[in-house]
Amino acid sequence: MTTMTTETPSAVDYRPPQDIIELTEHETAAIVAAALELFGRHRHRHLHEEALLYDVETVAGRLPSRLQTELRRFRDHGNPDGALVIDGIPVETNVPTPAGDGPDPHWSLVPVTTFAQMMVMSVLGSVIGYRDEKEGRLVQDVFPRVGQERRQENSGSVLLELHTEDGFLDRPPHYLSLICVRGDHDAVAATLACGIRRVLPSIPADVVAVLRRDRFQIAFSTSFTGGREDIWSRPLAVLTGPIDDPHLTVDFHGMVGLDGEAQNALDRLRELFLENVVGAVLRPGQLMIVDNRVAVHGRTSFEPRYDGTDRWLRRCFSVSDLRTVRDQADHGRALRSGGERHRRITASRA
C-alpha cells in the first residue's frame, strides 16, 4: 500500500470557466420576487418539510426561461469543464459572515439566498443533504473556522485539493452548487473545477486501464466521522461507466492507490487536472454548479480574519432521480451516509 499524497502546490494556474450566464437586472429581480414569495409561505418551516420542497420545485418553474434552458442543457449535455457559473443570483449582502468559532446560522437569516439556490438546484434534480454532515442541512454554510485553517475540508483556508464531492459514499451527490454571499478580503480564493472530458484524451491507455480497476481507497471526511481520520471507503475505481465519457470518483488529498502502479496513475491524473483547471474568484451573487459525476473541484488558499467579513459561500446538493437514494432517506431528504458498512470493512488498514 502506498501512502497518501500530502504535497500540495503553492499556487494553481487556472483559466476562466467557458460557460457563464450573466443575468439581467430584470431576471435577478424576478428571482428575488419568487424567493420572497416562498419565504412568506414557509418562514416557520424546516427546509426538509415536503410541502416546502415541492413548493420550491413548483416556483422554480418561474425562474427566467433563459436560465432554465441553460440549466437543462448543462444537465443533459454537460460541458468539458464540468462546471457552469451563473452571475446575478440575488443574495443578502448585509448579513455578517458566521463567526469562525460559532454555529451555522438558521436558513431564515438569508432566505432569498437560500430559496434562490434551492430553485436553481431543483431544475437539475432533487435537493438532498447527508445526515452525518452539518446536521443534514439541505443548504450548508461554508466559511473559515478558527483552528481548522489547514483542514482539507470546507472549514479550512489552505489550498483545497481537487476532488469529487463525498466520493467515499455509496451515493454521492450528482450536482453541487456554491453561491457566494461574500468573497475573501484579498479576492484571491478561486473556486476551481475541471471535467474528465477535458483531460481524458491526454491520459495514456495503460493509465486509463489502471484507473478503471478497484485499486484505490478514499478516507472519509472527518465531518462524517466525528473527527476520526482512520475510516476508509472500500476499494474502488477512479473511472467507471462509458469508455468515452466516464464517471469520475477521486480525491487528490484523501485517496491512495493500493499499489505503486495505481498511485502512479493517480498522480498522473492529478497533473493533468492541474494543467487544465478553470477557476473563478466568486463575487457576491455568483453561483458555480459542478457536475459531481464527471468533474473535480477545489479552492485556492486565502487568509481569514474572523471579523464578520470573511469569505462565505453556501453549498447545496442535488440528485437527478430521488428514487435512487430514497431508501437512504432518514429525515426528509437527509440521507444516511452508508458509512457504517464501510467502517466495518475498512476501519483499520495494515
C-alpha positions as CSV (number, residue, x, y, z in Angstrom):
1,M,0.0,0.0,0.0
2,T,1.2,3.5,-0.8
3,T,0.9,6.5,1.5
4,M,-1.5,9.4,1.0
5,T,-0.2,12.3,-1.1
6,T,0.5,15.2,1.2
7,E,2.3,17.7,-1.0
8,T,0.1,20.4,-2.4
9,P,1.1,23.1,-5.0
10,S,1.8,26.5,-3.5
11,A,-0.2,28.1,-6.3
12,V,-2.6,27.0,-9.1
13,D,-2.7,28.4,-12.6
14,Y,-6.2,28.4,-13.9
15,R,-8.2,29.9,-16.8
16,P,-11.7,31.3,-16.6
17,P,-14.7,29.0,-17.0
18,Q,-16.1,28.9,-20.5
19,D,-19.8,28.7,-19.6
20,I,-21.0,31.8,-17.7
21,I,-24.6,33.0,-17.6
22,E,-25.0,36.7,-16.8
23,L,-28.4,37.6,-15.6
24,T,-30.0,40.9,-16.3
25,E,-31.3,43.2,-13.5
26,H,-34.9,42.2,-14.6
27,E,-34.1,38.5,-14.3
28,T,-32.4,38.9,-10.9
29,A,-35.5,40.9,-9.7
30,A,-37.8,38.1,-10.8
31,I,-35.8,35.6,-8.7
32,V,-36.0,37.9,-5.7
33,A,-39.8,38.1,-6.0
34,A,-40.1,34.3,-6.3
35,A,-37.8,33.7,-3.3
36,L,-39.6,36.2,-1.1
37,E,-43.0,34.6,-2.0
38,L,-41.6,31.3,-0.9
39,F,-40.3,32.8,2.3
40,G,-43.7,34.4,3.0
41,R,-45.3,31.0,2.9
42,H,-42.7,28.9,4.6
43,R,-40.7,31.2,7.0
44,H,-41.5,29.0,10.0
45,R,-40.9,25.6,8.3
46,H,-37.9,23.3,8.4
47,L,-36.3,23.1,4.9
48,H,-36.8,19.3,4.9
49,E,-40.6,19.6,5.0
50,E,-42.2,18.1,1.9
51,A,-44.7,20.9,1.4
52,L,-41.8,23.4,1.3
53,L,-39.7,21.3,-1.1
54,Y,-42.5,20.7,-3.5
55,D,-43.4,24.4,-3.5
56,V,-39.7,25.3,-4.2
57,E,-39.8,22.9,-7.2
58,T,-43.0,24.4,-8.5
59,V,-41.9,28.0,-8.1
60,A,-38.5,27.1,-9.8
61,G,-40.6,26.9,-13.0
62,R,-40.8,30.7,-12.8
63,L,-37.1,31.2,-12.9
64,P,-36.1,33.2,-16.0
65,S,-36.7,31.0,-19.0
66,R,-33.2,31.6,-20.4
67,L,-31.7,30.4,-17.1
68,Q,-33.9,27.3,-17.1
69,T,-32.9,26.4,-20.6
70,E,-29.2,26.7,-19.8
71,L,-29.5,24.7,-16.7
72,R,-31.3,21.9,-18.6
73,R,-28.7,22.0,-21.3
74,F,-26.0,21.6,-18.7
75,R,-28.0,18.8,-17.0
76,D,-28.4,16.9,-20.3
77,H,-25.2,17.6,-22.1
78,G,-22.7,19.0,-19.6
79,N,-19.5,20.6,-20.9
80,P,-15.8,19.8,-20.9
81,D,-15.1,21.7,-17.7
82,G,-18.0,20.1,-15.8
83,A,-18.9,23.5,-14.4
84,L,-21.3,26.3,-15.0
85,V,-21.2,29.8,-13.5
86,I,-24.3,32.0,-13.0
87,D,-23.8,35.7,-12.3
88,G,-26.6,37.7,-10.8
89,I,-28.3,35.3,-8.3
90,P,-29.7,37.5,-5.5
91,V,-28.1,37.3,-2.1
92,E,-28.3,39.1,1.2
93,T,-25.2,41.2,1.5
94,N,-26.0,42.9,4.8
95,V,-25.6,39.8,7.0
96,P,-22.2,39.2,8.7
97,T,-20.3,36.1,7.9
98,P,-20.9,33.5,10.6
99,A,-18.5,33.5,13.5
100,G,-15.4,31.4,12.9
101,D,-15.9,29.6,16.2
102,G,-19.7,29.5,16.2
103,P,-22.6,27.6,14.8
104,D,-24.1,27.8,11.3
105,P,-26.9,30.3,11.0
106,H,-30.5,29.4,10.5
107,W,-31.6,29.4,6.9
108,S,-34.2,32.1,7.5
109,L,-31.3,34.6,8.1
110,V,-30.7,34.6,4.4
111,P,-34.0,33.5,2.9
112,V,-33.5,35.0,-0.6
113,T,-30.1,33.3,-1.0
114,T,-31.5,30.0,0.3
115,F,-34.5,29.8,-1.9
116,A,-32.7,31.2,-5.0
117,Q,-30.1,28.4,-4.7
118,M,-32.6,25.7,-4.0
119,M,-34.7,26.7,-7.0
120,V,-31.7,26.6,-9.3
121,M,-30.7,23.2,-8.0
122,S,-34.3,21.9,-8.3
123,V,-34.1,22.4,-12.1
124,L,-31.3,19.9,-12.1
125,G,-32.9,17.4,-9.8
126,S,-34.0,16.9,-6.2
127,V,-32.2,18.7,-3.4
128,I,-30.6,16.4,-0.7
129,G,-28.3,16.6,2.3
130,Y,-26.5,14.0,4.4
131,R,-27.4,13.2,8.0
132,D,-23.9,12.8,9.2
133,E,-22.6,16.2,7.9
134,K,-23.7,19.6,9.1
135,E,-26.8,18.1,10.8
136,G,-28.3,17.0,7.5
137,R,-28.8,20.6,6.3
138,L,-30.1,21.0,2.7
139,V,-28.1,24.2,2.3
140,Q,-24.8,24.3,4.2
141,D,-22.6,27.3,5.1
142,V,-19.0,27.3,4.0
143,F,-16.8,29.8,5.9
144,P,-13.4,29.6,7.6
145,R,-13.3,28.2,11.2
146,V,-10.9,29.0,13.9
147,G,-8.3,26.3,14.4
148,Q,-9.3,24.5,11.2
149,E,-7.2,26.5,8.8
150,R,-5.2,23.6,7.5
151,R,-8.0,21.1,7.2
152,Q,-8.7,19.7,3.7
153,E,-12.4,20.4,4.2
154,N,-14.7,23.4,3.6
155,S,-13.8,24.8,7.0
156,G,-10.2,25.3,6.1
157,S,-8.4,28.2,4.3
158,V,-5.3,26.5,2.8
159,L,-5.4,25.3,-0.8
160,L,-8.2,22.7,-1.0
161,E,-7.1,19.9,-3.3
162,L,-9.2,18.9,-6.3
163,H,-11.7,16.2,-5.5
164,T,-15.2,14.9,-6.3
165,E,-17.6,15.5,-3.5
166,D,-18.1,12.7,-1.0
167,G,-16.6,10.0,-3.2
168,F,-16.3,7.7,-0.2
169,L,-20.1,7.4,-0.1
170,D,-22.2,4.8,-1.9
171,R,-24.4,7.6,-3.3
172,P,-22.6,10.9,-3.5
173,P,-24.5,13.9,-4.9
174,H,-24.8,14.3,-8.7
175,Y,-24.6,18.1,-8.6
176,L,-23.2,20.6,-6.1
177,S,-23.5,24.4,-6.2
178,L,-21.6,27.0,-4.3
179,I,-23.1,30.5,-4.1
180,C,-21.0,33.4,-2.9
181,V,-22.5,35.6,-0.2
182,R,-19.2,37.3,0.5
183,G,-15.8,37.0,-1.1
184,D,-12.5,36.9,0.8
185,H,-10.8,40.2,1.7
186,D,-8.0,39.9,-0.8
187,A,-10.1,38.5,-3.7
188,V,-7.7,35.5,-4.1
189,A,-9.8,32.5,-3.1
190,A,-10.6,31.0,-6.5
191,T,-13.2,28.1,-6.8
192,L,-11.6,25.6,-9.1
193,A,-13.1,22.9,-11.4
194,C,-12.1,20.6,-14.2
195,G,-14.0,17.9,-16.1
196,I,-12.8,14.4,-17.1
197,R,-13.8,15.2,-20.7
198,R,-11.2,17.9,-20.7
199,V,-8.3,15.6,-19.8
200,L,-9.4,12.1,-21.0
201,P,-7.8,12.4,-24.4
202,S,-4.4,13.1,-22.7
203,I,-4.5,10.1,-20.4
204,P,-2.4,7.2,-21.8
205,A,-4.4,4.0,-22.4
206,D,-2.4,1.9,-19.9
207,V,-3.1,4.6,-17.2
208,V,-6.8,4.6,-18.0
209,A,-6.9,0.8,-17.6
210,V,-5.4,1.1,-14.1
211,L,-7.8,3.9,-13.2
212,R,-10.7,1.6,-14.1
213,R,-9.8,-1.1,-11.6
214,D,-10.8,-1.2,-7.9
215,R,-7.3,-0.3,-6.8
216,F,-8.0,2.9,-4.8
217,Q,-9.4,4.0,-1.5
218,I,-10.7,7.3,-0.1
219,A,-10.5,8.4,3.5
220,F,-13.9,9.6,4.9
221,S,-14.1,13.3,5.6
222,T,-13.9,13.9,9.3
223,S,-17.2,15.8,9.0
224,F,-18.8,12.4,8.5
225,T,-16.9,10.6,11.2
226,G,-17.0,12.8,14.3
227,G,-13.3,13.8,13.8
228,R,-11.8,10.3,13.2
229,E,-9.3,10.2,10.4
230,D,-8.8,6.4,10.1
231,I,-12.1,5.4,8.3
232,W,-11.8,4.5,4.6
233,S,-14.0,3.5,1.7
234,R,-14.0,0.1,0.2
235,P,-11.6,-0.3,-2.8
236,L,-13.0,1.5,-5.8
237,A,-12.2,2.6,-9.3
238,V,-11.5,6.2,-10.3
239,L,-13.1,5.8,-13.7
240,T,-16.3,3.9,-14.3
241,G,-19.0,3.7,-17.0
242,P,-18.7,4.6,-20.7
243,I,-15.3,4.4,-22.2
244,D,-15.5,7.8,-24.0
245,D,-17.5,9.7,-21.3
246,P,-16.7,8.1,-17.9
247,H,-17.9,8.8,-14.4
248,L,-15.2,10.1,-12.0
249,T,-14.5,9.4,-8.3
250,V,-11.3,10.9,-7.0
251,D,-9.8,12.9,-4.1
252,F,-6.2,14.1,-4.6
253,H,-5.7,14.6,-0.9
254,G,-7.7,11.7,0.6
255,M,-7.3,9.0,-2.0
256,V,-4.5,6.5,-2.2
257,G,-3.5,3.8,-4.8
258,L,-3.3,0.4,-3.2
259,D,-0.1,-0.4,-5.1
260,G,2.6,1.5,-6.8
261,E,1.2,1.4,-10.3
262,A,-2.2,2.6,-9.0
263,Q,-0.6,5.5,-7.2
264,N,1.4,6.5,-10.3
265,A,-1.7,6.5,-12.3
266,L,-3.4,8.7,-9.7
267,D,-0.5,11.1,-9.7
268,R,-0.6,11.4,-13.5
269,L,-4.3,12.2,-13.4
270,R,-3.7,14.9,-10.8
271,E,-1.1,16.5,-13.0
272,L,-3.5,16.6,-16.0
273,F,-6.3,18.1,-14.0
274,L,-3.9,20.8,-12.6
275,E,-2.8,21.6,-16.2
276,N,-6.4,22.1,-17.3
277,V,-8.3,23.5,-14.4
278,V,-10.6,26.5,-14.6
279,G,-11.3,28.9,-11.7
280,A,-13.2,32.0,-10.6
281,V,-12.8,34.2,-7.6
282,L,-16.6,34.2,-6.9
283,R,-18.2,37.6,-6.1
284,P,-21.5,38.0,-4.2
285,G,-24.3,36.7,-6.4
286,Q,-22.2,34.4,-8.4
287,L,-23.0,30.7,-8.2
288,M,-20.9,27.8,-9.6
289,I,-22.5,24.4,-10.3
290,V,-20.3,21.4,-10.7
291,D,-21.4,18.1,-12.2
292,N,-20.0,15.9,-9.4
293,R,-20.2,12.7,-11.5
294,V,-17.6,13.9,-14.0
295,A,-15.7,16.8,-12.5
296,V,-13.4,17.7,-9.7
297,H,-13.5,21.0,-7.7
298,G,-11.3,22.7,-5.1
299,R,-10.2,26.2,-3.9
300,T,-7.1,28.2,-3.7
301,S,-5.9,29.5,-0.3
302,F,-6.8,32.7,1.4
303,E,-6.2,34.4,4.8
304,P,-9.3,34.6,7.1
305,R,-9.6,37.5,9.6
306,Y,-12.6,36.2,11.6
307,D,-14.1,39.7,11.8
308,G,-17.5,39.0,10.4
309,T,-16.5,39.9,6.8
310,D,-14.7,36.7,5.8
311,R,-15.4,34.6,2.7
312,W,-18.9,33.0,2.9
313,L,-20.3,30.6,0.4
314,R,-23.4,28.4,0.7
315,R,-23.5,24.9,-0.7
316,C,-26.3,22.7,-1.9
317,F,-26.5,19.2,-3.4
318,S,-29.0,17.5,-5.7
319,V,-29.5,14.2,-7.4
320,S,-31.1,13.5,-10.8
321,D,-33.5,10.9,-9.5
322,L,-34.7,10.8,-6.0
323,R,-35.7,7.1,-6.4
324,T,-32.0,6.2,-6.5
325,V,-31.5,7.4,-2.9
326,R,-35.0,7.1,-1.4
327,D,-34.1,4.0,0.6
328,Q,-31.4,6.0,2.4
329,A,-33.6,8.9,3.4
330,D,-33.6,9.3,7.2
331,H,-35.3,12.6,7.9
332,G,-36.9,14.4,5.0
333,R,-34.1,14.4,2.4
334,A,-31.2,13.9,4.8
335,L,-29.6,10.7,3.6
336,R,-27.8,8.2,5.7
337,S,-24.2,8.1,4.6
338,G,-23.8,4.3,4.4
339,G,-20.7,4.8,6.5
340,E,-21.3,2.0,9.0
341,R,-20.9,-0.6,6.3
342,H,-17.7,0.9,5.2
343,R,-16.4,1.2,8.7
344,R,-17.0,-2.5,9.4
345,I,-15.0,-3.3,6.3
346,T,-12.1,-0.8,6.4
347,A,-11.8,0.9,9.7
348,S,-8.3,-0.5,10.2
349,R,-5.7,-0.8,7.5
350,A,-2.3,-2.5,7.6
